[in-house]
Amino acid sequence: MIGQRFLESEAGFKVLFDCATISILVVDEKGYIELSNPCAEKLFGYFPDELKGKPIETLIPGNHRKKHFDHREHYFKNPKSRSMGGELELFAQKKNGEIFPVEISLGHYKVDSEKLAVAFVTDITAQVRAQKMVDEREAWFRSIAENSPTMIWVADEKKEYTYFNHTWLEFTGCDINHEKGLGWLDNVYPEDRSVMLEAFDLAYEKREPYITEFRLKRGDGEYRWIQQIAKPAYSPEYEFTGYIGSCTDVNDQRTTQEELELKVHQRTQELNDALDREKTVSEMKSRFVSMASHEFRTPLSIILSSVTLIDQYVGGVNKDERIGKHLQRIRTSINNLTEVLNDFLSIDKLEQGNVKLEFNALNISEFVQDLIANMQVLKKGEQRINLDVKGEDMVLLDANKFRHVLENLISNAIKYSSDGTEIDLHIQNDNGALEVMIQDHGIGIPEEEQVHLFNKFFRATNTGSVQGTGLGLTIVKRYVELMNGTITFKSKSGKGTNFTIKLPNIDYEENSIGH
């Protein structure tokens, strides 16, 4: 046969033929298979040499055999090397009847004047399956994109806009042919176009996602604010394919935000105006209080002097006790009013920043003992003040501020404790670091009100008829802080209160004590 003679004369070709990894079939002019290499026999499921002498149509699905017969005859009339099928899908059939897609390339030659065709057959099942998946995914994406309420666009790797979904076209009222390329920019607000393109170009160079906002003309001619989110796209082989973007109409949200920001600005301005007015009123009140306090002090001093003179005029062994009682009431009222005025003057000076520290060298034991002696007249009946001083005797302090702090806290302990109770005053002075603790066993401070204790004009609800301005502890705290110290407290309603003051280390030798 021709095949035998061919193989005997082409020993080198036989090696290539047998070892080829592509399926090769040699067919004569009548359509019979003259040769098939091992790869072809394996592909179609035949034993070695089992295909030899069989019609080539044996390997073609039944519904395609008639057409193939005609194509084969036509090919042998004018044989030339080419791919078979063109744009058509080609299928082959295995021995077991399984049909699968193939690609076929044809070649031809003569042996002893007999025409032969060589078919190179490739199983493309995997490629077809992969392409089918790609097509399905593309169809799936297109379906989602077309039905999405969000406007979607696609640009290729050359920055050409190639796709706009139905929602986009419906919004702009334009057709796809107009929008492709850069036609869509016609609907972008003129002032926003350059910003849009710059953002895209910058992201494109870096292959980065980007977000922009711009105004896009709707089909009715109204420009609407649009938020655009775009990301780079890649093929399954991770090749850059361009960008895909989604656009959302945020005009209403933006308008609402702008209106809200305007309202916030207006409200802030109103609050600032109110604060300015309140500050002005507060300053006027402070000036009035300061003026009134100064003006009241003079007549109060005159009244107190007059009371003292009256007491002398009506004095003696025949003095009417009723007169003395009323004079004492007048003195007490004057002292109370003077205390109120002093508190107002102190808080006014503190708020205006007019309080300055004047340090003095003090013998702490003598200073505190003298202070307690002066306060004995305030005690109720059998109340007792216990003093415990430890550490160094000398300390550098603003004596007037320190005296005011101690007098206020001790007088409060006396006022808010019952007859017969004890008030403990502990002082520890080490290396100029002073710690003072004042403990009483009085009415205490309600737990829920303790947070307001140092606020101006605050008075606890359990103080009853005990007089006070509600400024004393405010002034105390400000004085302590002015001396760079701290004041803390612990209190329990009905059990008493403990105040602790800590003042920082002061090297009184370096501050010229005694110089």
C-alpha positions as CSV (number, residue, x, y, z in Angstrom):
1,M,0.0,0.0,0.0
2,I,1.0,3.6,-0.3
3,G,1.4,4.0,3.4
4,Q,3.9,1.2,3.6
5,R,6.0,2.5,0.8
6,F,5.9,6.0,2.4
7,L,7.0,4.8,5.7
8,E,9.8,2.8,4.3
9,S,11.1,5.8,2.4
10,E,10.6,8.3,5.2
11,A,12.1,6.7,8.3
12,G,12.8,10.1,9.9
13,F,9.2,11.2,9.3
14,K,8.0,8.0,11.0
15,V,9.7,9.0,14.2
16,L,8.1,12.5,14.1
17,F,4.8,11.0,13.2
18,D,4.8,8.5,16.1
19,C,6.1,10.9,18.7
20,A,4.0,13.9,17.8
21,T,1.8,15.2,20.6
22,I,-0.9,16.4,18.2
23,S,-3.3,14.0,16.5
24,I,-2.4,13.3,12.8
25,L,-4.5,11.6,10.2
26,V,-3.5,10.8,6.6
27,V,-6.5,10.4,4.3
28,D,-6.6,9.4,0.6
29,E,-8.7,11.0,-2.1
30,K,-11.5,8.4,-1.6
31,G,-11.7,9.4,2.1
32,Y,-10.1,6.4,3.7
33,I,-7.6,6.7,6.5
34,E,-4.2,5.6,5.4
35,L,-2.3,6.5,8.6
36,S,-3.0,7.6,12.1
37,N,-0.4,8.4,14.7
38,P,-0.6,7.1,18.3
39,C,-1.8,10.4,19.6
40,A,-4.8,10.3,17.2
41,E,-5.6,6.7,18.1
42,K,-5.6,7.6,21.8
43,L,-7.7,10.7,21.2
44,F,-10.4,8.8,19.4
45,G,-10.2,5.6,21.5
46,Y,-8.9,3.1,18.9
47,F,-6.2,0.5,19.1
48,P,-3.1,0.8,17.0
49,D,-3.8,0.5,13.3
50,E,-7.5,0.0,14.0
51,L,-8.3,3.2,12.1
52,K,-6.4,2.2,9.0
53,G,-8.7,1.7,6.0
54,K,-11.7,3.2,7.8
55,P,-13.6,6.1,6.1
56,I,-12.7,9.5,7.7
57,E,-16.4,10.0,8.3
58,T,-16.2,7.4,11.0
59,L,-14.7,10.1,13.2
60,I,-17.4,12.6,12.4
61,P,-20.8,12.8,14.2
62,G,-23.6,11.3,12.1
63,N,-25.5,14.5,11.5
64,H,-22.4,16.1,10.0
65,R,-21.2,13.2,7.8
66,K,-23.1,14.2,4.6
67,K,-21.7,17.7,4.7
68,H,-18.3,16.5,5.3
69,F,-18.4,14.1,2.3
70,D,-19.2,17.1,0.1
71,H,-16.5,19.2,1.7
72,R,-13.9,16.4,1.3
73,E,-14.6,16.0,-2.4
74,H,-14.4,19.8,-2.9
75,Y,-11.1,19.9,-1.1
76,F,-9.4,17.3,-3.2
77,K,-10.4,19.1,-6.4
78,N,-8.4,22.2,-5.2
79,P,-6.2,21.1,-2.2
80,K,-4.3,23.7,-0.2
81,S,-3.1,24.1,3.3
82,R,-5.6,25.8,5.5
83,S,-7.7,25.7,8.7
84,M,-10.9,23.7,8.4
85,G,-14.3,25.2,9.3
86,G,-13.5,28.9,9.3
87,E,-15.9,30.5,11.8
88,L,-17.8,27.2,12.2
89,E,-17.6,25.0,15.2
90,L,-16.2,21.6,14.4
91,F,-16.9,18.3,16.3
92,A,-15.4,14.8,16.2
93,Q,-16.7,11.5,17.5
94,K,-14.8,8.9,19.5
95,K,-15.1,5.1,19.1
96,N,-17.5,5.1,22.2
97,G,-19.7,7.7,20.5
98,E,-18.6,10.6,22.6
99,I,-18.7,13.9,20.6
100,F,-16.2,16.7,21.4
101,P,-15.1,20.0,19.8
102,V,-12.0,20.1,17.7
103,E,-9.8,22.4,15.7
104,I,-8.5,20.9,12.4
105,S,-5.7,22.1,10.1
106,L,-5.4,20.6,6.6
107,G,-2.3,19.9,4.5
108,H,-1.8,17.9,1.3
109,Y,0.9,16.1,-0.7
110,K,1.3,13.4,-3.4
111,V,2.8,9.9,-3.3
112,D,3.1,8.2,-6.6
113,S,0.7,10.7,-8.2
114,E,-1.9,9.9,-5.6
115,K,-3.3,12.9,-3.7
116,L,-3.3,12.7,0.1
117,A,-4.6,15.0,2.8
118,V,-3.1,15.4,6.3
119,A,-5.4,16.5,9.1
120,F,-4.0,17.8,12.3
121,V,-6.7,17.4,15.0
122,T,-6.7,19.2,18.4
123,D,-9.1,18.5,21.2
124,I,-10.4,22.0,22.3
125,T,-12.8,20.7,25.0
126,A,-11.0,22.6,27.8
127,Q,-10.8,25.8,25.7
128,V,-14.4,25.6,24.8
129,R,-15.4,25.0,28.4
130,A,-13.2,27.9,29.6
131,Q,-14.7,30.2,26.9
132,K,-18.2,29.1,27.8
133,M,-17.4,30.1,31.4
134,V,-16.1,33.5,30.2
135,D,-19.2,34.0,28.1
136,E,-21.5,33.0,30.9
137,R,-19.8,35.3,33.3
138,E,-19.9,38.1,30.8
139,A,-23.6,37.4,30.2
140,W,-24.1,37.3,34.0
141,F,-22.3,40.6,34.5
142,R,-24.1,42.2,31.6
143,S,-27.4,41.1,33.0
144,I,-26.6,42.5,36.4
145,A,-25.2,45.7,34.9
146,E,-28.2,46.2,32.7
147,N,-30.7,45.6,35.6
148,S,-28.7,47.5,38.2
149,P,-30.3,50.7,39.6
150,T,-26.7,52.1,39.6
151,M,-25.2,53.7,36.5
152,I,-22.3,51.5,35.3
153,W,-19.6,52.2,32.7
154,V,-16.6,50.3,31.4
155,A,-13.4,51.7,29.8
156,D,-10.7,49.7,28.1
157,E,-6.9,49.7,28.5
158,K,-6.7,52.6,26.0
159,K,-9.0,54.8,28.1
160,E,-11.8,54.4,25.6
161,Y,-15.2,54.2,27.2
162,T,-16.8,51.1,25.6
163,Y,-19.9,50.4,27.7
164,F,-22.7,52.2,29.5
165,N,-25.6,50.3,31.1
166,H,-29.3,50.9,30.6
167,T,-29.6,53.0,33.8
168,W,-26.9,55.4,32.6
169,L,-28.5,55.8,29.2
170,E,-31.9,56.2,30.8
171,F,-30.6,58.9,33.1
172,T,-28.8,60.9,30.4
173,G,-31.4,60.2,27.7
174,C,-28.6,59.4,25.2
175,D,-27.9,56.3,23.1
176,I,-24.9,54.1,23.6
177,N,-23.2,55.3,20.3
178,H,-23.2,58.9,21.6
179,E,-21.8,58.0,25.0
180,K,-18.9,55.8,23.8
181,G,-15.4,57.2,23.7
182,L,-15.6,60.6,25.3
183,G,-19.1,61.5,24.1
184,W,-20.4,61.1,27.6
185,L,-18.4,64.2,28.7
186,D,-21.0,66.3,26.8
187,N,-23.4,65.8,29.7
188,V,-20.8,66.6,32.4
189,Y,-21.0,70.1,33.9
190,P,-18.3,72.1,32.0
191,E,-16.5,73.2,35.2
192,D,-16.3,69.5,36.3
193,R,-14.9,68.0,33.1
194,S,-11.2,68.7,33.7
195,V,-11.4,67.5,37.3
196,M,-13.0,64.3,36.1
197,L,-10.4,63.6,33.5
198,E,-7.5,64.5,35.8
199,A,-8.8,62.0,38.4
200,F,-9.1,59.3,35.8
201,D,-5.7,59.9,34.3
202,L,-4.0,59.9,37.7
203,A,-5.6,56.7,38.8
204,Y,-5.0,55.1,35.4
205,E,-1.3,55.7,35.6
206,K,-1.1,54.1,39.1
207,R,-3.8,51.5,38.4
208,E,-5.5,52.6,41.6
209,P,-9.2,52.9,42.5
210,Y,-10.6,56.5,42.8
211,I,-13.7,58.3,43.9
212,T,-15.0,61.6,42.5
213,E,-18.1,63.7,42.5
214,F,-19.3,65.7,39.6
215,R,-22.5,67.1,38.1
216,L,-24.1,65.2,35.3
217,K,-27.0,66.5,33.1
218,R,-30.1,64.4,33.4
219,G,-32.4,63.8,30.4
220,D,-34.7,66.7,31.5
221,G,-31.7,69.1,31.4
222,E,-31.1,69.3,35.2
223,Y,-27.6,68.9,36.5
224,R,-27.4,66.4,39.3
225,W,-24.5,65.6,41.7
226,I,-23.1,62.2,41.0
227,Q,-20.7,60.1,43.1
228,Q,-18.4,57.9,41.0
229,I,-16.4,54.9,42.3
230,A,-14.1,53.3,39.8
231,K,-11.7,50.4,40.1
232,P,-9.1,48.8,37.7
233,A,-10.2,45.6,36.0
234,Y,-8.0,42.6,35.2
235,S,-8.4,39.5,33.0
236,P,-8.2,36.0,34.5
237,E,-4.5,36.1,33.5
238,Y,-4.1,39.3,35.5
239,E,-3.7,41.5,32.5
240,F,-4.9,45.1,33.0
241,T,-8.1,45.5,30.9
242,G,-9.2,49.0,31.9
243,Y,-11.6,50.4,34.5
244,I,-15.1,49.7,35.6
245,G,-17.1,52.4,37.4
246,S,-20.4,52.9,39.2
247,C,-22.2,56.1,39.6
248,T,-24.9,57.1,42.1
249,D,-27.1,60.1,42.2
250,V,-26.2,61.8,45.5
251,N,-27.8,65.2,44.7
252,D,-30.5,65.0,47.4
253,Q,-28.0,63.8,50.0
254,R,-25.6,66.5,49.1
255,T,-28.3,69.2,49.1
256,T,-29.5,67.9,52.5
257,Q,-25.9,68.0,53.8
258,E,-25.4,71.5,52.6
259,E,-28.7,72.6,54.2
260,L,-27.7,70.9,57.4
261,E,-24.2,72.5,57.4
262,L,-25.9,75.9,56.8
263,K,-28.2,75.3,59.7
264,V,-25.3,74.2,61.9
265,H,-23.4,77.3,60.9
266,Q,-26.4,79.5,61.6
267,R,-27.0,77.7,64.9
268,T,-23.4,78.0,65.9
269,Q,-23.5,81.7,65.1
270,E,-26.6,82.1,67.2
271,L,-25.0,80.2,70.1
272,N,-21.8,82.4,69.8
273,D,-24.0,85.5,69.8
274,A,-25.8,84.2,72.9
275,L,-22.5,83.4,74.6
276,D,-21.3,86.8,73.8
277,R,-24.4,88.3,75.2
278,E,-24.2,86.1,78.3
279,K,-20.5,87.0,78.7
280,T,-21.4,90.7,78.5
281,V,-24.2,90.3,81.0
282,S,-21.9,88.3,83.3
283,E,-19.2,91.0,83.0
284,M,-21.9,93.6,83.9
285,K,-23.0,91.5,86.8
286,S,-19.4,91.1,88.0
287,R,-18.8,94.8,87.7
288,F,-22.0,95.5,89.6
289,V,-21.2,93.0,92.3
290,S,-17.7,94.4,92.7
291,M,-19.1,98.0,92.8
292,A,-21.9,97.1,95.2
293,S,-19.6,95.1,97.5
294,H,-17.2,98.1,97.8
295,E,-20.1,100.5,98.3
296,F,-21.7,98.3,100.9
297,R,-18.6,97.9,103.0
298,T,-18.4,101.5,104.0
299,P,-21.9,101.8,105.4
300,L,-21.6,98.4,107.0
301,S,-18.4,99.6,108.8
302,I,-20.3,102.7,110.0
303,I,-23.2,100.6,111.2
304,L,-20.8,98.3,113.1
305,S,-19.1,101.3,114.7
306,S,-22.4,102.8,115.6
307,V,-23.5,99.6,117.3
308,T,-20.3,99.5,119.3
309,L,-20.9,103.2,120.4
310,I,-24.5,102.5,121.3
311,D,-23.4,99.5,123.4
312,Q,-21.0,101.8,125.3
313,Y,-23.6,104.5,125.8
314,V,-26.1,102.1,127.3
315,G,-23.6,100.0,129.1
316,G,-22.9,99.7,132.8
317,V,-24.5,97.8,135.6
318,N,-28.0,99.0,134.7
319,K,-27.7,97.9,131.1
320,D,-31.0,96.5,129.7
321,E,-30.3,92.9,128.6
322,R,-32.9,93.3,125.8
323,I,-30.8,96.1,124.3
324,G,-27.7,94.0,124.4
325,K,-29.4,91.1,122.8
326,H,-30.6,93.2,119.8
327,L,-27.2,94.8,119.4
328,Q,-25.6,91.4,119.2
329,R,-28.1,90.4,116.5
330,I,-27.1,93.5,114.6
331,R,-23.4,92.6,114.9
332,T,-24.1,89.0,113.7
333,S,-26.1,90.2,110.7
334,I,-23.4,92.7,109.8
335,N,-20.7,90.0,110.1
336,N,-22.8,87.6,107.9
337,L,-23.4,90.3,105.3
338,T,-19.7,91.2,105.4
339,E,-18.8,87.6,104.8
340,V,-21.1,87.5,101.8
341,L,-19.6,90.6,100.3
342,N,-16.1,89.2,100.9
343,D,-17.0,86.1,99.0
344,F,-18.4,88.1,96.1
345,L,-15.3,90.2,96.0
346,S,-13.0,87.2,96.1
347,I,-14.7,85.4,93.3
348,D,-14.8,88.6,91.2
349,K,-11.0,89.0,91.6
350,L,-10.4,85.4,90.7
351,E,-12.5,85.5,87.6
352,Q,-10.8,88.7,86.4
353,G,-7.4,87.2,87.1
354,N,-6.5,89.9,89.6
355,V,-5.4,87.5,92.4
356,K,-1.7,87.4,93.0
357,L,0.3,85.1,95.3
358,E,2.4,86.6,98.1
359,F,4.5,84.0,99.8
360,N,5.3,84.1,103.5
361,A,7.5,82.0,105.7
362,L,5.2,80.4,108.3
363,N,5.7,78.3,111.3
364,I,2.9,76.0,110.5
365,S,2.2,74.9,114.1
366,E,1.9,78.4,115.4
367,F,-0.1,79.6,112.4
368,V,-2.7,76.8,112.7
369,Q,-3.0,77.0,116.5
370,D,-3.6,80.8,116.2
371,L,-6.2,80.2,113.5
372,I,-8.1,77.6,115.6
373,A,-8.1,79.8,118.7
374,N,-9.8,82.6,116.7
375,M,-12.5,80.1,115.5
376,Q,-13.4,78.8,118.9
377,V,-16.2,81.4,119.1
378,L,-17.9,79.6,116.2
379,K,-18.2,76.2,117.9
380,K,-21.5,74.8,119.0
381,G,-21.6,73.9,122.6
382,E,-19.3,70.9,123.3
383,Q,-17.8,70.7,119.8
384,R,-14.1,70.1,119.9
385,I,-11.4,70.7,117.2
386,N,-8.5,68.3,117.4
387,L,-5.1,69.3,115.9
388,D,-2.3,67.0,114.9
389,V,0.8,68.6,113.2
390,K,3.7,66.5,112.1
391,G,6.9,67.1,110.1
392,E,8.9,70.3,109.6
393,D,7.8,73.6,111.2
394,M,8.6,76.0,108.5
395,V,6.8,76.3,105.1
396,L,6.5,78.8,102.4
397,L,2.9,79.8,101.6
398,D,0.6,82.6,100.8
399,A,-0.6,83.1,104.3
400,N,-3.8,85.0,103.5
401,K,-4.9,82.4,100.9
402,F,-4.0,79.5,103.1
403,R,-5.8,81.0,106.1
404,H,-9.0,81.6,103.9
405,V,-8.9,78.0,102.8
406,L,-8.6,76.6,106.4
407,E,-11.1,79.0,107.9
408,N,-13.7,78.1,105.2
409,L,-13.3,74.3,105.6
410,I,-13.2,74.4,109.4
411,S,-16.2,76.8,109.6
412,N,-18.2,74.4,107.3
413,A,-17.2,71.5,109.5
414,I,-18.5,73.4,112.5
415,K,-21.7,74.6,110.7
416,Y,-22.7,71.2,109.3
417,S,-21.9,69.1,112.4
418,S,-24.0,68.8,115.6
419,D,-23.2,69.8,119.1
420,G,-20.7,67.5,120.9
421,T,-19.0,66.2,117.7
422,E,-15.3,66.3,117.0
423,I,-13.5,67.9,114.1
424,D,-10.0,66.5,113.3
425,L,-7.3,68.6,111.6
426,H,-4.2,66.7,110.5
427,I,-1.2,68.4,109.0
428,Q,1.9,66.7,107.5
429,N,4.8,68.9,106.3
430,D,7.8,67.0,104.8
431,N,10.4,68.8,102.7
432,G,8.0,71.6,102.0
433,A,5.3,69.3,100.7
434,L,2.2,70.1,102.7
435,E,-0.8,67.8,103.2
436,V,-3.9,69.0,105.2
437,M,-6.8,66.8,106.1
438,I,-10.0,68.1,107.7
439,Q,-12.5,65.4,108.9
440,D,-15.9,66.1,110.4
441,H,-18.8,63.8,111.5
442,G,-21.6,66.0,110.3
443,I,-24.5,65.8,107.8
444,G,-22.2,64.9,104.8
445,I,-23.0,65.5,101.1
446,P,-25.6,63.5,99.2
447,E,-23.7,61.2,96.8
448,E,-25.7,62.3,93.7
449,E,-24.8,66.0,94.4
450,Q,-21.1,65.6,95.0
451,V,-20.2,66.3,91.4
452,H,-21.5,69.9,91.8
453,L,-19.8,70.6,95.1
454,F,-17.2,73.1,93.7
455,N,-19.7,74.9,91.4
456,K,-20.5,78.5,92.0
457,F,-23.7,79.0,94.1
458,F,-24.2,75.3,94.7
459,R,-25.6,74.3,98.1
460,A,-26.5,70.7,98.9
461,T,-30.2,70.0,99.5
462,N,-29.5,68.8,103.0
463,T,-28.1,72.1,104.3
464,G,-31.5,73.2,105.6
465,S,-31.5,76.7,107.1
466,V,-27.7,77.0,107.5
467,Q,-26.7,80.2,105.9
468,G,-24.2,80.4,103.0
469,T,-23.6,81.9,99.6
470,G,-22.5,78.7,97.8
471,L,-19.3,80.4,96.8
472,G,-17.0,79.3,99.7
473,L,-15.8,76.0,98.3
474,T,-15.5,77.5,94.8
475,I,-13.1,80.1,96.2
476,V,-11.3,77.4,98.2
477,K,-10.7,75.3,95.1
478,R,-9.5,78.2,93.1
479,Y,-7.1,79.4,95.8
480,V,-5.6,75.8,96.1
481,E,-5.2,75.5,92.4
482,L,-3.7,79.0,92.3
483,M,-1.0,77.7,94.7
484,N,-0.5,74.7,92.3
485,G,-2.2,72.3,94.8
486,T,-5.1,69.9,94.7
487,I,-8.2,69.4,96.8
488,T,-10.2,66.2,97.1
489,F,-12.9,65.0,99.3
490,K,-14.8,61.9,100.5
491,S,-18.2,62.2,101.9
492,K,-21.2,60.1,102.9
493,S,-24.6,61.5,103.7
494,G,-25.2,61.5,107.5
495,K,-21.6,60.2,108.2
496,G,-19.5,63.3,107.6
497,T,-16.9,64.7,105.1
498,N,-13.1,64.5,104.7
499,F,-11.3,67.1,102.7
500,T,-7.6,66.6,101.7
501,I,-5.4,69.4,100.4
502,K,-2.0,68.8,98.9
503,L,0.4,71.6,98.1
504,P,3.6,71.1,96.1
505,N,7.2,71.0,97.3
506,I,8.6,74.5,97.8
507,D,12.2,75.0,98.7
508,Y,11.8,77.9,101.1
509,E,15.5,78.3,101.5
510,E,15.9,79.0,97.7
511,N,13.0,81.5,98.0
512,S,14.8,83.6,100.5
513,I,12.9,82.7,103.6
514,G,14.2,84.8,106.5
515,H,16.2,87.1,104.1
